[in-house]
Amino acid sequence: MFSTRTNMLSTQTKRSSLPKSRVSLFWRENGPEDPCKTILLLHGFPSSSHQYRNLIPLLATRYRVIAPDMPGFGFTETPDNFTYTFDSLADVVEEFLATLSVDKYSVYIFDYGAPVGLRLALRHPDAIEAIITQNGNAYVQGFGDVWAPIKEFWASDNTADDRSKVADSMLNFDITKFQYVNGTPDVDTIAPESYTLDYALLQRPGRREAQLDLFRDYQNNIPLYEKFQAYFRSSQIPLLAIWGKNDVFFIPPGAEAFKKDLPNAVIKLLDAGHFAVESHTLSIKEEIFQFLGDGPDVEISYM
């Protein structure tokens, strides 16, 4: 493992070798060494832990914050024979948390992070203390119409032509940028390095096929929705759904649906798009603080 540590509230970047999955996992961490709570941040497509670069130090004044790059994303490296499914992503995050001896945490789920984080909740329900879902879907009502090309891919024979078609429509620079800026009232709040870095990392060897495999496998999340919802009903886990209401990928009915199984869920709709964490970082931090509580900010000093 390597790490970098600089001044107060500076986020550390680290790399952990996971022997079971043979994944070299890149991750970010900040916060007190002896925290009262830990928050796990799970990113979405086409991003990485980089999407949380501004939120991490804000949350770290109260909590230990951990944000991994999942396989197929960011700076995490995988063996050539790695199988890109959401089950596999959850396996890797589960192994990663075990290496850190993290057995109690709140989880922030976004986009692809939702089916990963909710799989962890099914496997270890006692480990999850609270869920913050920012445009992280668990209901069929949450799918927007822009999912049409992916749904066509699900129904296809997964031929080379089928894969090329969806890659051309979903893995180009314009759609990468679109995911960030669409629905954002002030696009100047979106730092251009966000979508530029995402697209650059999608060009790494093997990433195109990895993303196509995950597009294909996303359909296998939907049959799990009933299990996710049963978990909500049985656990009555504290849940904050903070949603960019202008998101065309995961639309507001997906946020409101949590109330069906979690009557005490807190639903907050922001005037934002899919990547609300980019444009509304401070608002999201304040909502999380109010939701989780846990007292005043702590002073963090690094040697």
C-alpha positions as CSV (number, residue, x, y, z in Angstrom):
1,M,0.0,0.0,0.0
2,F,1.2,3.5,-0.7
3,S,-0.2,6.7,0.6
4,T,0.3,10.5,0.3
5,R,-0.4,12.7,3.3
6,T,0.1,16.5,3.4
7,N,-1.7,19.2,5.4
8,M,-4.8,19.3,7.6
9,L,-7.9,18.0,5.8
10,S,-5.8,16.9,2.8
11,T,-7.3,13.8,1.2
12,Q,-4.9,10.9,1.0
13,T,-4.6,8.8,-2.1
14,K,-3.8,5.1,-1.5
15,R,-3.5,1.8,-3.3
16,S,-4.4,-1.6,-1.8
17,S,-3.5,-5.0,-3.3
18,L,-6.4,-7.4,-2.8
19,P,-5.2,-11.0,-2.9
20,K,-8.5,-12.8,-3.5
21,S,-9.6,-10.8,-6.5
22,R,-6.0,-9.8,-7.5
23,V,-7.2,-6.2,-7.9
24,S,-4.9,-3.3,-7.2
25,L,-7.5,-0.9,-5.9
26,F,-7.0,2.9,-5.8
27,W,-8.8,4.8,-3.2
28,R,-9.1,8.1,-1.3
29,E,-9.4,8.7,2.4
30,N,-9.8,11.6,4.8
31,G,-11.0,12.2,8.3
32,P,-10.0,11.4,11.9
33,E,-8.2,8.2,12.6
34,D,-10.6,7.4,15.4
35,P,-13.9,8.5,14.0
36,C,-17.3,8.1,15.5
37,K,-18.6,7.1,12.0
38,T,-17.2,6.0,8.7
39,I,-18.8,6.9,5.3
40,L,-18.2,4.8,2.2
41,L,-18.6,6.8,-1.0
42,L,-19.4,4.7,-4.1
43,H,-19.1,6.4,-7.5
44,G,-21.0,5.9,-10.7
45,F,-20.5,5.7,-14.4
46,P,-18.3,6.9,-16.1
47,S,-16.5,8.4,-13.1
48,S,-14.4,7.3,-10.1
49,S,-13.6,8.5,-6.6
50,H,-12.5,11.7,-8.3
51,Q,-16.1,12.8,-8.4
52,Y,-16.0,13.1,-4.6
53,R,-12.8,15.2,-4.5
54,N,-14.7,18.2,-3.2
55,L,-17.1,16.4,-0.9
56,I,-14.5,14.3,0.9
57,P,-12.7,17.0,2.8
58,L,-16.1,18.6,3.8
59,L,-17.4,15.4,5.3
60,A,-14.0,14.6,6.8
61,T,-14.5,17.3,9.5
62,R,-16.8,14.8,11.2
63,Y,-16.3,11.4,9.7
64,R,-13.8,9.0,8.3
65,V,-14.4,9.1,4.5
66,I,-13.4,6.2,2.2
67,A,-13.9,6.4,-1.6
68,P,-12.6,3.5,-3.8
69,D,-12.3,3.4,-7.6
70,M,-14.3,0.4,-8.5
71,P,-12.9,-2.1,-11.1
72,G,-13.1,-0.8,-14.6
73,F,-12.9,2.8,-13.4
74,G,-10.4,5.4,-12.4
75,F,-7.0,4.2,-11.4
76,T,-7.9,0.8,-10.1
77,E,-6.1,-2.1,-12.0
78,T,-7.6,-5.5,-12.6
79,P,-6.2,-8.8,-13.9
80,D,-6.8,-9.6,-17.6
81,N,-9.4,-12.3,-16.7
82,F,-11.5,-10.1,-14.4
83,T,-15.2,-10.6,-14.9
84,Y,-17.0,-7.3,-15.0
85,T,-20.4,-7.8,-13.3
86,F,-22.0,-5.9,-10.5
87,D,-21.6,-9.0,-8.3
88,S,-17.9,-8.8,-9.0
89,L,-17.7,-5.1,-8.2
90,A,-19.5,-5.8,-4.9
91,D,-17.1,-8.7,-4.2
92,V,-14.1,-6.4,-4.6
93,V,-15.6,-3.6,-2.4
94,E,-16.4,-6.3,0.2
95,E,-12.9,-7.6,0.2
96,F,-11.5,-4.0,0.3
97,L,-13.6,-3.2,3.4
98,A,-12.5,-6.4,5.1
99,T,-8.8,-5.4,4.6
100,L,-9.5,-2.2,6.4
101,S,-11.5,-3.9,9.2
102,V,-14.4,-1.6,8.4
103,D,-17.5,-3.4,9.8
104,K,-19.8,-0.5,10.5
105,Y,-20.4,2.4,8.1
106,S,-22.8,4.6,6.3
107,V,-22.8,4.3,2.5
108,Y,-23.3,7.0,-0.1
109,I,-24.6,5.4,-3.3
110,F,-24.7,7.1,-6.7
111,D,-25.6,5.6,-10.1
112,Y,-23.6,2.4,-10.5
113,G,-22.7,2.6,-6.8
114,A,-26.3,1.9,-5.8
115,P,-26.5,-1.8,-7.0
116,V,-23.0,-2.3,-5.5
117,G,-23.8,-0.8,-2.1
118,L,-27.2,-2.4,-1.9
119,R,-25.6,-5.8,-2.6
120,L,-23.3,-5.2,0.4
121,A,-26.4,-4.3,2.5
122,L,-28.0,-7.6,1.6
123,R,-24.8,-9.5,2.5
124,H,-24.1,-7.6,5.7
125,P,-27.2,-5.8,6.8
126,D,-25.8,-5.2,10.3
127,A,-22.8,-3.3,8.9
128,I,-24.9,-0.6,7.3
129,E,-25.8,2.3,9.7
130,A,-27.4,4.6,7.1
131,I,-27.8,5.1,3.4
132,I,-27.4,8.3,1.5
133,T,-28.6,7.8,-2.1
134,Q,-27.8,10.6,-4.6
135,N,-29.5,9.5,-7.8
136,G,-28.9,5.9,-6.9
137,N,-31.8,3.8,-8.1
138,A,-33.6,0.9,-6.5
139,Y,-37.0,1.1,-8.3
140,V,-38.2,0.6,-11.8
141,Q,-39.9,3.9,-11.6
142,G,-36.5,5.6,-11.5
143,F,-35.4,4.8,-15.1
144,G,-35.5,7.7,-17.6
145,D,-36.2,7.4,-21.3
146,V,-32.5,7.8,-22.1
147,W,-32.0,4.2,-21.0
148,A,-33.5,3.1,-24.4
149,P,-30.1,2.3,-26.1
150,I,-29.0,0.2,-23.1
151,K,-32.3,-1.6,-22.9
152,E,-32.0,-2.4,-26.6
153,F,-28.5,-3.8,-25.9
154,W,-30.0,-6.0,-23.2
155,A,-32.4,-7.5,-25.7
156,S,-29.7,-8.0,-28.3
157,D,-27.5,-11.1,-29.0
158,N,-24.4,-9.2,-27.7
159,T,-22.7,-9.5,-31.1
160,A,-19.7,-7.4,-32.0
161,D,-22.0,-5.2,-34.0
162,D,-24.4,-4.8,-31.0
163,R,-21.5,-3.9,-28.8
164,S,-20.1,-1.4,-31.3
165,K,-23.5,0.3,-31.6
166,V,-23.9,0.9,-27.9
167,A,-20.2,1.9,-27.5
168,D,-20.6,4.5,-30.3
169,S,-23.7,6.0,-28.5
170,M,-22.7,5.7,-24.9
171,L,-18.8,5.8,-24.7
172,N,-18.0,9.0,-26.5
173,F,-16.9,12.3,-25.2
174,D,-20.1,14.1,-25.8
175,I,-22.2,11.7,-23.8
176,T,-19.6,11.8,-21.0
177,K,-19.9,15.6,-20.8
178,F,-23.7,15.4,-21.2
179,Q,-24.0,13.4,-18.0
180,Y,-22.4,16.2,-16.1
181,V,-23.9,19.3,-17.7
182,N,-27.4,18.3,-18.6
183,G,-29.9,19.6,-16.1
184,T,-27.4,21.8,-14.4
185,P,-28.8,25.4,-14.3
186,D,-25.3,26.9,-14.2
187,V,-22.9,24.7,-16.2
188,D,-20.0,26.9,-14.9
189,T,-20.4,25.0,-11.6
190,I,-19.2,21.8,-13.4
191,A,-15.4,21.7,-13.5
192,P,-14.3,20.6,-17.0
193,E,-11.6,18.3,-15.6
194,S,-14.4,16.1,-14.3
195,Y,-15.7,14.8,-17.6
196,T,-12.4,15.3,-19.3
197,L,-10.6,12.9,-16.9
198,D,-13.5,10.4,-17.0
199,Y,-13.3,10.2,-20.8
200,A,-9.5,9.9,-20.7
201,L,-9.7,7.0,-18.3
202,L,-12.3,5.3,-20.4
203,Q,-9.6,5.1,-23.1
204,R,-7.3,2.9,-21.0
205,P,-6.7,-0.6,-22.3
206,G,-9.6,-2.9,-21.7
207,R,-11.9,-0.2,-20.4
208,R,-14.2,-0.2,-23.5
209,E,-15.0,-3.9,-23.2
210,A,-15.3,-3.6,-19.4
211,Q,-17.9,-0.9,-19.7
212,L,-19.8,-2.8,-22.3
213,D,-19.9,-5.8,-20.0
214,L,-21.3,-3.6,-17.2
215,F,-23.9,-2.1,-19.5
216,R,-24.9,-5.6,-20.4
217,D,-25.0,-6.8,-16.8
218,Y,-27.0,-3.9,-15.5
219,Q,-30.1,-5.7,-16.4
220,N,-29.3,-8.3,-13.7
221,N,-29.7,-5.6,-11.1
222,I,-33.4,-5.2,-11.8
223,P,-34.5,-8.6,-10.5
224,L,-32.7,-7.7,-7.2
225,Y,-34.9,-4.6,-6.7
226,E,-37.5,-6.7,-4.8
227,K,-34.7,-8.0,-2.5
228,F,-33.4,-4.4,-2.0
229,Q,-36.9,-3.3,-1.2
230,A,-37.5,-6.2,1.2
231,Y,-34.3,-5.2,3.0
232,F,-35.6,-1.6,3.3
233,R,-38.9,-2.8,4.8
234,S,-37.3,-5.2,7.2
235,S,-34.5,-3.0,8.4
236,Q,-36.1,0.4,8.2
237,I,-32.6,1.7,7.6
238,P,-32.2,5.5,7.9
239,L,-32.2,6.8,4.3
240,L,-31.6,10.2,2.8
241,A,-32.5,10.4,-0.9
242,I,-30.9,13.6,-2.2
243,W,-31.7,13.8,-5.9
244,G,-30.8,16.0,-8.8
245,K,-34.4,16.5,-10.0
246,N,-33.3,17.3,-13.6
247,D,-31.5,14.0,-14.0
248,V,-32.7,12.3,-17.2
249,F,-31.0,9.0,-16.3
250,F,-32.5,8.4,-12.8
251,I,-35.6,10.5,-12.6
252,P,-37.3,11.9,-9.4
253,P,-40.0,9.1,-9.1
254,G,-37.1,6.8,-8.2
255,A,-36.4,9.1,-5.2
256,E,-40.0,9.3,-4.1
257,A,-40.4,5.5,-4.4
258,F,-38.2,5.0,-1.3
259,K,-41.1,6.3,0.8
260,K,-43.1,3.2,-0.1
261,D,-40.8,0.9,1.8
262,L,-39.2,3.5,4.1
263,P,-41.9,5.9,5.4
264,N,-39.3,7.8,7.4
265,A,-37.0,8.3,4.5
266,V,-35.9,11.9,3.9
267,I,-36.3,13.0,0.3
268,K,-34.6,16.1,-1.0
269,L,-34.8,17.3,-4.6
270,L,-32.1,19.6,-5.8
271,D,-32.2,21.9,-8.9
272,A,-29.4,19.8,-10.4
273,G,-28.7,17.1,-12.9
274,H,-27.2,13.6,-12.7
275,F,-23.9,14.7,-11.1
276,A,-25.5,16.9,-8.4
277,V,-22.4,16.3,-6.2
278,E,-20.4,18.5,-8.7
279,S,-22.7,21.5,-8.7
280,H,-24.3,21.2,-5.2
281,T,-21.4,20.0,-3.1
282,L,-22.1,22.3,-0.1
283,S,-25.8,21.6,-0.1
284,I,-25.2,17.9,-0.1
285,K,-22.7,18.2,2.7
286,E,-25.2,20.1,4.8
287,E,-28.0,17.6,4.1
288,I,-25.7,14.8,5.2
289,F,-24.7,16.6,8.4
290,Q,-28.3,17.2,9.3
291,F,-29.3,13.6,8.4
292,L,-26.5,11.9,10.3
293,G,-25.9,14.4,13.0
294,D,-23.0,13.3,15.2
295,G,-22.0,16.6,16.7
296,P,-19.6,19.4,15.8
297,D,-16.7,19.4,13.5
298,V,-13.5,17.9,14.8
299,E,-10.0,19.2,14.4
300,I,-7.8,16.9,12.4
301,S,-4.0,17.2,12.5
302,Y,-1.7,15.0,10.4
303,M,1.9,14.4,11.4
